[in-house]
Amino acid sequence: MEAELNKALDGIMHQLHQNMDYIVKTATMRPDSSSTSSVDVNVKDRHRVAQEHQKALGACSNIIHTAETLLGLTAALKQQLLLNDFATLNAGVNARATILQKGMDSDRDVVKGLQAELAEARRKAKLL
């Protein structure tokens, strides 16, 4: 179980890293527009810019999907830990059983005391 979770987590983190790297690579600074000759050389053509824009949108979408997957994995892990925390569950059940047992013992003592009083009252009533 732990190995599977680690493998899934590594895959998710690798996807996040790849997509973030791509977005950072495509977010290049354009040179100052003061010299038109250097701008013409370094400016990307519209088709390439549109392609990079589309790829960046895809990378952003992948980041969102990967983050949702990571949240789902986290929720599943949290639920697994809660459900398999037998030590805490057993401690709670044992504490509750102890409280109930003490209550039953005190109730038994009260009933025994009442029975003794009733027997004493009957004995006195027979003597009169």
N, CA, C and O atoms as CSV, one atom per row, in Angstrom:
chain,resi,resn,atom,element,x,y,z
A,1,MET,N,N,0.828,-1.195,0.000
A,1,MET,CA,C,0.000,0.000,0.000
A,1,MET,C,C,0.867,1.252,0.000
A,1,MET,O,O,0.644,2.170,-0.789
A,2,GLU,N,N,1.859,1.285,0.889
A,2,GLU,CA,C,2.717,2.462,0.990
A,2,GLU,C,C,3.519,2.662,-0.286
A,2,GLU,O,O,3.700,3.793,-0.737
A,3,ALA,N,N,4.004,1.564,-0.872
A,3,ALA,CA,C,4.780,1.669,-2.106
A,3,ALA,C,C,3.916,2.203,-3.243
A,3,ALA,O,O,4.375,3.016,-4.046
A,4,GLU,N,N,2.663,1.748,-3.312
A,4,GLU,CA,C,1.750,2.233,-4.351
A,4,GLU,C,C,1.467,3.721,-4.186
A,4,GLU,O,O,1.449,4.469,-5.164
A,5,LEU,N,N,1.247,4.146,-2.948
A,5,LEU,CA,C,0.999,5.566,-2.698
A,5,LEU,C,C,2.216,6.413,-3.034
A,5,LEU,O,O,2.083,7.493,-3.610
A,6,ASN,N,N,3.403,5.930,-2.680
A,6,ASN,CA,C,4.625,6.666,-3.012
A,6,ASN,C,C,4.818,6.762,-4.516
A,6,ASN,O,O,5.227,7.804,-5.026
A,7,LYS,N,N,4.522,5.672,-5.232
A,7,LYS,CA,C,4.651,5.673,-6.687
A,7,LYS,C,C,3.662,6.656,-7.311
A,7,LYS,O,O,4.024,7.415,-8.210
A,8,ALA,N,N,2.422,6.645,-6.840
A,8,ALA,CA,C,1.413,7.577,-7.358
A,8,ALA,C,C,1.803,9.017,-7.053
A,8,ALA,O,O,1.661,9.896,-7.903
A,9,LEU,N,N,2.289,9.258,-5.855
A,9,LEU,CA,C,2.704,10.608,-5.470
A,9,LEU,C,C,3.884,11.075,-6.312
A,9,LEU,O,O,3.919,12.231,-6.736
A,10,ASP,N,N,4.850,10.195,-6.561
A,10,ASP,CA,C,5.988,10.554,-7.408
A,10,ASP,C,C,5.537,10.900,-8.820
A,10,ASP,O,O,6.030,11.860,-9.412
A,11,GLY,N,N,4.597,10.121,-9.366
A,11,GLY,CA,C,4.079,10.403,-10.707
A,11,GLY,C,C,3.367,11.742,-10.774
A,11,GLY,O,O,3.547,12.505,-11.723
A,12,ILE,N,N,2.564,12.024,-9.769
A,12,ILE,CA,C,1.832,13.295,-9.731
A,12,ILE,C,C,2.804,14.465,-9.632
A,12,ILE,O,O,2.658,15.460,-10.342
A,13,MET,N,N,3.786,14.344,-8.759
A,13,MET,CA,C,4.754,15.432,-8.594
A,13,MET,C,C,5.588,15.620,-9.859
A,13,MET,O,O,5.938,16.748,-10.208
A,14,HIS,N,N,5.909,14.527,-10.548
A,14,HIS,CA,C,6.655,14.625,-11.806
A,14,HIS,C,C,5.831,15.369,-12.861
A,14,HIS,O,O,6.362,16.214,-13.581
A,15,GLN,N,N,4.544,15.059,-12.952
A,15,GLN,CA,C,3.674,15.762,-13.902
A,15,GLN,C,C,3.593,17.247,-13.581
A,15,GLN,O,O,3.687,18.084,-14.479
A,16,LEU,N,N,3.420,17.578,-12.311
A,16,LEU,CA,C,3.382,18.987,-11.914
A,16,LEU,C,C,4.681,19.691,-12.291
A,16,LEU,O,O,4.663,20.808,-12.808
A,17,HIS,N,N,5.794,19.037,-12.032
A,17,HIS,CA,C,7.102,19.626,-12.330
A,17,HIS,C,C,7.273,19.855,-13.829
A,17,HIS,O,O,7.727,20.923,-14.239
A,18,GLN,N,N,6.918,18.875,-14.645
A,18,GLN,CA,C,7.045,19.016,-16.098
A,18,GLN,C,C,6.193,20.166,-16.625
A,18,GLN,O,O,6.667,20.974,-17.424
A,19,ASN,N,N,4.954,20.243,-16.188
A,19,ASN,CA,C,4.065,21.294,-16.678
A,19,ASN,C,C,4.524,22.676,-16.224
A,19,ASN,O,O,4.462,23.634,-16.996
A,20,MET,N,N,4.976,22.785,-15.000
A,20,MET,CA,C,5.483,24.081,-14.527
A,20,MET,C,C,6.742,24.480,-15.292
A,20,MET,O,O,6.911,25.647,-15.646
A,21,ASP,N,N,7.626,23.514,-15.549
A,21,ASP,CA,C,8.827,23.812,-16.335
A,21,ASP,C,C,8.461,24.330,-17.716
A,21,ASP,O,O,9.062,25.288,-18.202
A,22,TYR,N,N,7.471,23.696,-18.355
A,22,TYR,CA,C,7.077,24.133,-19.690
A,22,TYR,C,C,6.536,25.560,-19.655
A,22,TYR,O,O,6.883,26.377,-20.508
A,23,ILE,N,N,5.700,25.857,-18.685
A,23,ILE,CA,C,5.117,27.200,-18.595
A,23,ILE,C,C,6.213,28.240,-18.362
A,23,ILE,O,O,6.181,29.320,-18.951
A,24,VAL,N,N,7.167,27.919,-17.515
A,24,VAL,CA,C,8.258,28.866,-17.251
A,24,VAL,C,C,9.120,29.053,-18.493
A,24,VAL,O,O,9.552,30.170,-18.776
A,25,LYS,N,N,9.381,27.977,-19.243
A,25,LYS,CA,C,10.187,28.085,-20.466
A,25,LYS,C,C,9.517,28.964,-21.509
A,25,LYS,O,O,10.182,29.759,-22.172
A,26,THR,N,N,8.212,28.826,-21.656
A,26,THR,CA,C,7.519,29.600,-22.690
A,26,THR,C,C,7.281,31.045,-22.285
A,26,THR,O,O,6.976,31.880,-23.136
A,27,ALA,N,N,7.411,31.351,-21.021
A,27,ALA,CA,C,7.195,32.728,-20.558
A,27,ALA,C,C,8.508,33.496,-20.654
A,27,ALA,O,O,9.116,33.818,-19.633
A,28,THR,N,N,8.942,33.787,-21.863
A,28,THR,CA,C,10.208,34.501,-22.065
A,28,THR,C,C,9.966,35.992,-22.117
A,28,THR,O,O,8.892,36.454,-22.502
A,29,MET,N,N,10.978,36.732,-21.724
A,29,MET,CA,C,10.908,38.193,-21.782
A,29,MET,C,C,11.215,38.634,-23.210
A,29,MET,O,O,12.130,38.109,-23.845
A,30,ARG,N,N,10.463,39.579,-23.698
A,30,ARG,CA,C,10.731,40.128,-25.028
A,30,ARG,C,C,11.710,41.290,-24.887
A,30,ARG,O,O,11.691,42.004,-23.885
A,31,PRO,N,N,12.547,41.476,-25.871
A,31,PRO,CA,C,13.519,42.569,-25.787
A,31,PRO,C,C,12.833,43.931,-25.841
A,31,PRO,O,O,11.679,44.037,-26.254
A,32,ASP,N,N,13.549,44.965,-25.424
A,32,ASP,CA,C,13.044,46.331,-25.444
A,32,ASP,C,C,12.738,46.734,-26.886
A,32,ASP,O,O,13.520,46.426,-27.785
A,33,SER,N,N,11.644,47.398,-27.118
A,33,SER,CA,C,11.213,47.722,-28.483
A,33,SER,C,C,11.890,48.973,-29.029
A,33,SER,O,O,11.447,49.504,-30.048
A,34,SER,N,N,12.938,49.456,-28.391
A,34,SER,CA,C,13.593,50.674,-28.872
A,34,SER,C,C,14.319,50.444,-30.182
A,34,SER,O,O,14.369,51.349,-31.016
A,35,SER,N,N,14.874,49.281,-30.389
A,35,SER,CA,C,15.534,49.033,-31.674
A,35,SER,C,C,14.675,48.070,-32.478
A,35,SER,O,O,14.470,46.925,-32.075
A,36,THR,N,N,14.185,48.527,-33.587
A,36,THR,CA,C,13.248,47.734,-34.385
A,36,THR,C,C,13.925,46.551,-35.049
A,36,THR,O,O,13.270,45.532,-35.269
A,37,SER,N,N,15.204,46.639,-35.378
A,37,SER,CA,C,15.870,45.522,-36.049
A,37,SER,C,C,16.008,44.327,-35.109
A,37,SER,O,O,15.816,43.189,-35.538
A,38,SER,N,N,16.337,44.562,-33.832
A,38,SER,CA,C,16.463,43.443,-32.896
A,38,SER,C,C,15.095,42.856,-32.560
A,38,SER,O,O,14.970,41.663,-32.282
A,39,VAL,N,N,14.064,43.716,-32.591
A,39,VAL,CA,C,12.717,43.228,-32.325
A,39,VAL,C,C,12.279,42.303,-33.441
A,39,VAL,O,O,11.699,41.250,-33.174
A,40,ASP,N,N,12.543,42.670,-34.682
A,40,ASP,CA,C,12.142,41.836,-35.818
A,40,ASP,C,C,12.831,40.480,-35.781
A,40,ASP,O,O,12.229,39.472,-36.154
A,41,VAL,N,N,14.068,40.440,-35.342
A,41,VAL,CA,C,14.814,39.186,-35.303
A,41,VAL,C,C,14.288,38.277,-34.188
A,41,VAL,O,O,14.174,37.066,-34.373
A,42,ASN,N,N,13.968,38.868,-33.031
A,42,ASN,CA,C,13.610,38.061,-31.861
A,42,ASN,C,C,12.110,37.809,-31.689
A,42,ASN,O,O,11.714,36.945,-30.908
A,43,VAL,N,N,11.283,38.553,-32.408
A,43,VAL,CA,C,9.840,38.371,-32.246
A,43,VAL,C,C,9.422,37.071,-32.924
A,43,VAL,O,O,9.811,36.797,-34.060
A,44,LYS,N,N,8.640,36.289,-32.227
A,44,LYS,CA,C,8.179,35.010,-32.775
A,44,LYS,C,C,7.015,35.274,-33.724
A,44,LYS,O,O,6.232,36.201,-33.522
A,45,ASP,N,N,6.913,34.456,-34.748
A,45,ASP,CA,C,5.785,34.636,-35.665
A,45,ASP,C,C,4.483,34.249,-34.979
A,45,ASP,O,O,4.483,33.520,-33.987
A,46,ARG,N,N,3.394,34.737,-35.510
A,46,ARG,CA,C,2.080,34.565,-34.876
A,46,ARG,C,C,1.684,33.094,-34.733
A,46,ARG,O,O,1.088,32.701,-33.730
A,47,HIS,N,N,2.009,32.306,-35.716
A,47,HIS,CA,C,1.640,30.891,-35.659
A,47,HIS,C,C,2.339,30.197,-34.485
A,47,HIS,O,O,1.718,29.434,-33.745
A,48,ARG,N,N,3.612,30.466,-34.328
A,48,ARG,CA,C,4.364,29.849,-33.238
A,48,ARG,C,C,3.863,30.352,-31.880
A,48,ARG,O,O,3.781,29.583,-30.922
A,49,VAL,N,N,3.534,31.628,-31.802
A,49,VAL,CA,C,2.996,32.176,-30.555
A,49,VAL,C,C,1.663,31.512,-30.222
A,49,VAL,O,O,1.405,31.180,-29.065
A,50,ALA,N,N,0.818,31.317,-31.235
A,50,ALA,CA,C,-0.472,30.662,-31.008
A,50,ALA,C,C,-0.274,29.222,-30.550
A,50,ALA,O,O,-0.988,28.743,-29.669
A,51,GLN,N,N,0.699,28.529,-31.150
A,51,GLN,CA,C,0.983,27.156,-30.728
A,51,GLN,C,C,1.458,27.111,-29.275
A,51,GLN,O,O,1.003,26.279,-28.490
A,52,GLU,N,N,2.370,28.007,-28.932
A,52,GLU,CA,C,2.870,28.036,-27.557
A,52,GLU,C,C,1.765,28.401,-26.573
A,52,GLU,O,O,1.711,27.879,-25.459
A,53,HIS,N,N,0.884,29.305,-27.000
A,53,HIS,CA,C,-0.248,29.680,-26.149
A,53,HIS,C,C,-1.142,28.468,-25.891
A,53,HIS,O,O,-1.559,28.222,-24.759
A,54,GLN,N,N,-1.427,27.719,-26.949
A,54,GLN,CA,C,-2.275,26.536,-26.810
A,54,GLN,C,C,-1.606,25.490,-25.916
A,54,GLN,O,O,-2.262,24.871,-25.078
A,55,LYS,N,N,-0.298,25.296,-26.098
A,55,LYS,CA,C,0.425,24.337,-25.258
A,55,LYS,C,C,0.457,24.794,-23.801
A,55,LYS,O,O,0.351,23.976,-22.887
A,56,ALA,N,N,0.602,26.097,-23.590
A,56,ALA,CA,C,0.609,26.620,-22.220
A,56,ALA,C,C,-0.756,26.420,-21.569
A,56,ALA,O,O,-0.838,26.084,-20.387
A,57,LEU,N,N,-1.832,26.626,-22.339
A,57,LEU,CA,C,-3.173,26.369,-21.806
A,57,LEU,C,C,-3.333,24.894,-21.435
A,57,LEU,O,O,-3.913,24.559,-20.402
A,58,GLY,N,N,-2.814,24.027,-22.291
A,58,GLY,CA,C,-2.856,22.593,-21.990
A,58,GLY,C,C,-2.063,22.259,-20.741
A,58,GLY,O,O,-2.496,21.449,-19.921
A,59,ALA,N,N,-0.898,22.884,-20.594
A,59,ALA,CA,C,-0.080,22.649,-19.401
A,59,ALA,C,C,-0.799,23.142,-18.149
A,59,ALA,O,O,-0.750,22.487,-17.108
A,60,CYS,N,N,-1.468,24.292,-18.243
A,60,CYS,CA,C,-2.241,24.807,-17.098
A,60,CYS,C,C,-3.381,23.857,-16.748
A,60,CYS,O,O,-3.645,23.591,-15.576
A,61,SER,N,N,-4.047,23.354,-17.770
A,61,SER,CA,C,-5.132,22.400,-17.540
A,61,SER,C,C,-4.597,21.126,-16.887
A,61,SER,O,O,-5.224,20.569,-15.986
A,62,ASN,N,N,-3.435,20.674,-17.350
A,62,ASN,CA,C,-2.819,19.488,-16.745
A,62,ASN,C,C,-2.443,19.734,-15.292
A,62,ASN,O,O,-2.575,18.841,-14.455
A,63,ILE,N,N,-1.975,20.942,-14.987
A,63,ILE,CA,C,-1.626,21.266,-13.599
A,63,ILE,C,C,-2.869,21.198,-12.722
A,63,ILE,O,O,-2.828,20.657,-11.617
A,64,ILE,N,N,-3.972,21.748,-13.216
A,64,ILE,CA,C,-5.220,21.720,-12.444
A,64,ILE,C,C,-5.678,20.280,-12.228
A,64,ILE,O,O,-6.050,19.898,-11.118
A,65,HIS,N,N,-5.647,19.486,-13.297
A,65,HIS,CA,C,-6.061,18.080,-13.187
A,65,HIS,C,C,-5.150,17.319,-12.219
A,65,HIS,O,O,-5.627,16.532,-11.401
A,66,THR,N,N,-3.850,17.555,-12.315
A,66,THR,CA,C,-2.901,16.883,-11.437
A,66,THR,C,C,-3.099,17.302,-9.987
A,66,THR,O,O,-3.004,16.477,-9.078
A,67,ALA,N,N,-3.375,18.584,-9.770
A,67,ALA,CA,C,-3.629,19.057,-8.402
A,67,ALA,C,C,-4.892,18.417,-7.835
A,67,ALA,O,O,-4.931,18.062,-6.657
A,68,GLU,N,N,-5.928,18.268,-8.667
A,68,GLU,CA,C,-7.150,17.598,-8.213
A,68,GLU,C,C,-6.868,16.134,-7.873
A,68,GLU,O,O,-7.395,15.608,-6.892
A,69,THR,N,N,-6.043,15.485,-8.679
A,69,THR,CA,C,-5.660,14.103,-8.399
A,69,THR,C,C,-4.896,14.017,-7.083
A,69,THR,O,O,-5.104,13.098,-6.292
A,70,LEU,N,N,-4.014,14.979,-6.859
A,70,LEU,CA,C,-3.256,15.016,-5.609
A,70,LEU,C,C,-4.182,15.218,-4.415
A,70,LEU,O,O,-3.986,14.599,-3.369
A,71,LEU,N,N,-5.183,16.071,-4.561
A,71,LEU,CA,C,-6.159,16.265,-3.486
A,71,LEU,C,C,-6.948,14.981,-3.221
A,71,LEU,O,O,-7.210,14.631,-2.070
A,72,GLY,N,N,-7.322,14.285,-4.293
A,72,GLY,CA,C,-8.030,13.013,-4.133
A,72,GLY,C,C,-7.174,11.972,-3.433
A,72,GLY,O,O,-7.657,11.229,-2.579
A,73,LEU,N,N,-5.902,11.924,-3.800
A,73,LEU,CA,C,-4.975,10.992,-3.157
A,73,LEU,C,C,-4.809,11.332,-1.682
A,73,LEU,O,O,-4.760,10.443,-0.832
A,74,THR,N,N,-4.724,12.611,-1.389
A,74,THR,CA,C,-4.602,13.054,0.004
A,74,THR,C,C,-5.843,12.677,0.802
A,74,THR,O,O,-5.735,12.207,1.935
A,75,ALA,N,N,-7.022,12.882,0.217
A,75,ALA,CA,C,-8.270,12.533,0.909
A,75,ALA,C,C,-8.352,11.025,1.151
A,75,ALA,O,O,-8.764,10.589,2.226
A,76,ALA,N,N,-7.958,10.230,0.150
A,76,ALA,CA,C,-7.987,8.773,0.310
A,76,ALA,C,C,-7.010,8.324,1.391
A,76,ALA,O,O,-7.316,7.434,2.184
A,77,LEU,N,N,-5.839,8.942,1.418
A,77,LEU,CA,C,-4.846,8.598,2.434
A,77,LEU,C,C,-5.335,8.978,3.824
A,77,LEU,O,O,-5.152,8.230,4.785
A,78,LYS,N,N,-5.952,10.137,3.920
A,78,LYS,CA,C,-6.488,10.591,5.209
A,78,LYS,C,C,-7.572,9.630,5.702
A,78,LYS,O,O,-7.599,9.269,6.878
A,79,GLN,N,N,-8.464,9.220,4.798
A,79,GLN,CA,C,-9.525,8.289,5.173
A,79,GLN,C,C,-8.933,6.943,5.576
A,79,GLN,O,O,-9.379,6.329,6.546
A,80,GLN,N,N,-7.928,6.486,4.832
A,80,GLN,CA,C,-7.278,5.213,5.148
A,80,GLN,C,C,-6.646,5.264,6.534
A,80,GLN,O,O,-6.748,4.310,7.306
A,81,LEU,N,N,-5.998,6.369,6.842
A,81,LEU,CA,C,-5.375,6.505,8.158
A,81,LEU,C,C,-6.418,6.535,9.266
A,81,LEU,O,O,-6.223,5.939,10.326
A,82,LEU,N,N,-7.522,7.227,9.021
A,82,LEU,CA,C,-8.572,7.294,10.032
A,82,LEU,C,C,-9.219,5.939,10.264
A,82,LEU,O,O,-9.492,5.558,11.402
A,83,LEU,N,N,-9.461,5.215,9.178
A,83,LEU,CA,C,-10.131,3.924,9.306
A,83,LEU,C,C,-9.216,2.839,9.869
A,83,LEU,O,O,-9.690,1.892,10.497
A,84,ASN,N,N,-7.927,2.972,9.649
A,84,ASN,CA,C,-7.002,1.932,10.103
A,84,ASN,C,C,-6.250,2.307,11.370
A,84,ASN,O,O,-5.254,1.667,11.706
A,85,ASP,N,N,-6.700,3.311,12.063
A,85,ASP,CA,C,-6.056,3.699,13.316
A,85,ASP,C,C,-6.688,2.889,14.446
A,85,ASP,O,O,-7.435,3.415,15.270
A,86,PHE,N,N,-6.367,1.598,14.459
A,86,PHE,CA,C,-6.987,0.684,15.412
A,86,PHE,C,C,-6.609,0.998,16.853
A,86,PHE,O,O,-7.407,0.778,17.765
A,87,ALA,N,N,-5.417,1.503,17.064
A,87,ALA,CA,C,-4.997,1.807,18.441
A,87,ALA,C,C,-5.911,2.863,19.053
A,87,ALA,O,O,-6.361,2.715,20.189
A,88,THR,N,N,-6.181,3.920,18.310
A,88,THR,CA,C,-7.058,4.977,18.817
A,88,THR,C,C,-8.487,4.476,18.945
A,88,THR,O,O,-9.163,4.760,19.935
A,89,LEU,N,N,-8.952,3.726,17.939
A,89,LEU,CA,C,-10.310,3.182,18.001
A,89,LEU,C,C,-10.469,2.246,19.195
A,89,LEU,O,O,-11.457,2.324,19.926
A,90,ASN,N,N,-9.497,1.366,19.387
A,90,ASN,CA,C,-9.566,0.436,20.522
A,90,ASN,C,C,-9.505,1.168,21.855
A,90,ASN,O,O,-10.206,0.807,22.800
A,91,ALA,N,N,-8.673,2.187,21.929
A,91,ALA,CA,C,-8.582,2.958,23.176
A,91,ALA,C,C,-9.919,3.623,23.486
A,91,ALA,O,O,-10.348,3.640,24.640
A,92,GLY,N,N,-10.577,4.169,22.474
A,92,GLY,CA,C,-11.888,4.791,22.678
A,92,GLY,C,C,-12.940,3.789,23.104
A,92,GLY,O,O,-13.734,4.055,24.007
A,93,VAL,N,N,-12.947,2.632,22.453
A,93,VAL,CA,C,-13.914,1.588,22.806
A,93,VAL,C,C,-13.653,1.083,24.221
A,93,VAL,O,O,-14.590,0.889,24.997
A,94,ASN,N,N,-12.389,0.872,24.556
A,94,ASN,CA,C,-12.053,0.398,25.906
A,94,ASN,C,C,-12.415,1.427,26.969
A,94,ASN,O,O,-12.909,1.067,28.037
A,95,ALA,N,N,-12.176,2.696,26.686
A,95,ALA,CA,C,-12.536,3.748,27.653
A,95,ALA,C,C,-14.041,3.779,27.863
A,95,ALA,O,O,-14.511,3.896,28.995
A,96,ARG,N,N,-14.799,3.676,26.776
A,96,ARG,CA,C,-16.263,3.673,26.882
A,96,ARG,C,C,-16.742,2.440,27.646
A,96,ARG,O,O,-17.646,2.538,28.475
A,97,ALA,N,N,-16.142,1.281,27.371
A,97,ALA,CA,C,-16.520,0.052,28.082
A,97,ALA,C,C,-16.212,0.168,29.574
A,97,ALA,O,O,-16.987,-0.304,30.405
A,98,THR,N,N,-15.095,0.789,29.912
A,98,THR,CA,C,-14.738,0.980,31.324
A,98,THR,C,C,-15.748,1.877,32.020
A,98,THR,O,O,-16.171,1.590,33.140
A,99,ILE,N,N,-16.134,2.958,31.361
A,99,ILE,CA,C,-17.133,3.871,31.937
A,99,ILE,C,C,-18.456,3.145,32.150
A,99,ILE,O,O,-19.074,3.273,33.207
A,100,LEU,N,N,-18.890,2.385,31.151
A,100,LEU,CA,C,-20.144,1.643,31.276
A,100,LEU,C,C,-20.061,0.584,32.374
A,100,LEU,O,O,-21.021,0.378,33.116
A,101,GLN,N,N,-18.918,-0.082,32.473
A,101,GLN,CA,C,-18.743,-1.108,33.505
A,101,GLN,C,C,-18.806,-0.492,34.897
A,101,GLN,O,O,-19.420,-1.061,35.800
A,102,LYS,N,N,-18.174,0.669,35.077
A,102,LYS,CA,C,-18.237,1.353,36.381
A,102,LYS,C,C,-19.672,1.748,36.715
A,102,LYS,O,O,-20.104,1.621,37.861
A,103,GLY,N,N,-20.405,2.226,35.720
A,103,GLY,CA,C,-21.815,2.572,35.936
A,103,GLY,C,C,-22.633,1.362,36.331
A,103,GLY,O,O,-23.464,1.440,37.236
A,104,MET,N,N,-22.401,0.229,35.652
A,104,MET,CA,C,-23.127,-0.996,35.993
A,104,MET,C,C,-22.770,-1.473,37.396
A,104,MET,O,O,-23.642,-1.925,38.139
A,105,ASP,N,N,-21.494,-1.375,37.761
A,105,ASP,CA,C,-21.074,-1.793,39.105
A,105,ASP,C,C,-21.734,-0.935,40.182
A,105,ASP,O,O,-22.189,-1.453,41.201
A,106,SER,N,N,-21.785,0.376,39.954
A,106,SER,CA,C,-22.424,1.244,40.958
A,106,SER,C,C,-23.925,0.970,41.027
A,106,SER,O,O,-24.511,1.011,42.109
A,107,ASP,N,N,-24.553,0.690,39.879
A,107,ASP,CA,C,-25.984,0.350,39.883
A,107,ASP,C,C,-26.231,-0.959,40.635
A,107,ASP,O,O,-27.212,-1.076,41.369
A,108,ARG,N,N,-25.349,-1.939,40.455
A,108,ARG,CA,C,-25.475,-3.206,41.183
A,108,ARG,C,C,-25.364,-2.981,42.687
A,108,ARG,O,O,-26.112,-3.561,43.474
A,109,ASP,N,N,-24.411,-2.122,43.071
A,109,ASP,CA,C,-24.252,-1.827,44.503
A,109,ASP,C,C,-25.511,-1.180,45.070
A,109,ASP,O,O,-25.933,-1.503,46.180
A,110,VAL,N,N,-26.110,-0.265,44.307
A,110,VAL,CA,C,-27.342,0.392,44.763
A,110,VAL,C,C,-28.460,-0.633,44.898
A,110,VAL,O,O,-29.190,-0.628,45.890
A,111,VAL,N,N,-28.601,-1.516,43.903
A,111,VAL,CA,C,-29.655,-2.539,43.940
A,111,VAL,C,C,-29.434,-3.477,45.127
A,111,VAL,O,O,-30.390,-3.827,45.818
A,112,LYS,N,N,-28.189,-3.887,45.372
A,112,LYS,CA,C,-27.896,-4.757,46.523
A,112,LYS,C,C,-28.241,-4.060,47.832
A,112,LYS,O,O,-28.787,-4.681,48.744
A,113,GLY,N,N,-27.924,-2.767,47.927
A,113,GLY,CA,C,-28.265,-2.002,49.129
A,113,GLY,C,C,-29.762,-1.927,49.332
A,113,GLY,O,O,-30.247,-2.076,50.454
A,114,LEU,N,N,-30.508,-1.694,48.243
A,114,LEU,CA,C,-31.970,-1.638,48.332
A,114,LEU,C,C,-32.550,-2.997,48.714
A,114,LEU,O,O,-33.502,-3.070,49.490
A,115,GLN,N,N,-31.980,-4.072,48.172
A,115,GLN,CA,C,-32.446,-5.412,48.533
A,115,GLN,C,C,-32.205,-5.687,50.016
A,115,GLN,O,O,-33.048,-6.277,50.692
A,116,ALA,N,N,-31.055,-5.256,50.509
A,116,ALA,CA,C,-30.748,-5.460,51.931
A,116,ALA,C,C,-31.714,-4.667,52.801
A,116,ALA,O,O,-32.192,-5.173,53.816
A,117,GLU,N,N,-32.006,-3.423,52.408
A,117,GLU,CA,C,-32.963,-2.609,53.172
A,117,GLU,C,C,-34.348,-3.238,53.144
A,117,GLU,O,O,-35.038,-3.268,54.163
A,118,LEU,N,N,-34.760,-3.740,51.983
A,118,LEU,CA,C,-36.064,-4.376,51.851
A,118,LEU,C,C,-36.137,-5.636,52.717
A,118,LEU,O,O,-37.142,-5.873,53.388
A,119,ALA,N,N,-35.088,-6.432,52.703
A,119,ALA,CA,C,-35.058,-7.645,53.536
A,119,ALA,C,C,-35.114,-7.276,55.015
A,119,ALA,O,O,-35.791,-7.943,55.798
A,120,GLU,N,N,-34.416,-6.232,55.391
A,120,GLU,CA,C,-34.437,-5.775,56.788
A,120,GLU,C,C,-35.823,-5.283,57.170
A,120,GLU,O,O,-36.296,-5.561,58.272
A,121,ALA,N,N,-36.481,-4.554,56.272
A,121,ALA,CA,C,-37.837,-4.054,56.547
A,121,ALA,C,C,-38.812,-5.216,56.670
A,121,ALA,O,O,-39.701,-5.168,57.520
A,122,ARG,N,N,-38.680,-6.250,55.859
A,122,ARG,CA,C,-39.561,-7.424,55.945
A,122,ARG,C,C,-39.343,-8.163,57.268
A,122,ARG,O,O,-40.284,-8.600,57.931
A,123,ARG,N,N,-38.068,-8.280,57.619
A,123,ARG,CA,C,-37.755,-8.974,58.871
A,123,ARG,C,C,-38.359,-8.232,60.068
A,123,ARG,O,O,-38.898,-8.853,60.985
A,124,LYS,N,N,-38.263,-6.898,60.050
A,124,LYS,CA,C,-38.846,-6.098,61.139
A,124,LYS,C,C,-40.365,-6.178,61.126
A,124,LYS,O,O,-40.995,-6.177,62.184
A,125,ALA,N,N,-40.962,-6.248,59.931
A,125,ALA,CA,C,-42.423,-6.327,59.830
A,125,ALA,C,C,-42.921,-7.659,60.376
A,125,ALA,O,O,-44.009,-7.706,60.950
A,126,LYS,N,N,-42.177,-8.724,60.222
A,126,LYS,CA,C,-42.581,-10.031,60.733
A,126,LYS,C,C,-42.490,-10.067,62.253
A,126,LYS,O,O,-43.261,-10.765,62.912
A,127,LEU,N,N,-41.558,-9.323,62.796
A,127,LEU,CA,C,-41.393,-9.296,64.252
A,127,LEU,C,C,-42.521,-8.535,64.922
A,127,LEU,O,O,-42.826,-8.816,66.081
A,128,LEU,N,N,-43.124,-7.630,64.281
A,128,LEU,CA,C,-44.190,-6.821,64.883
A,128,LEU,C,C,-45.467,-7.532,64.793
A,128,LEU,O,O,-46.492,-7.020,65.243
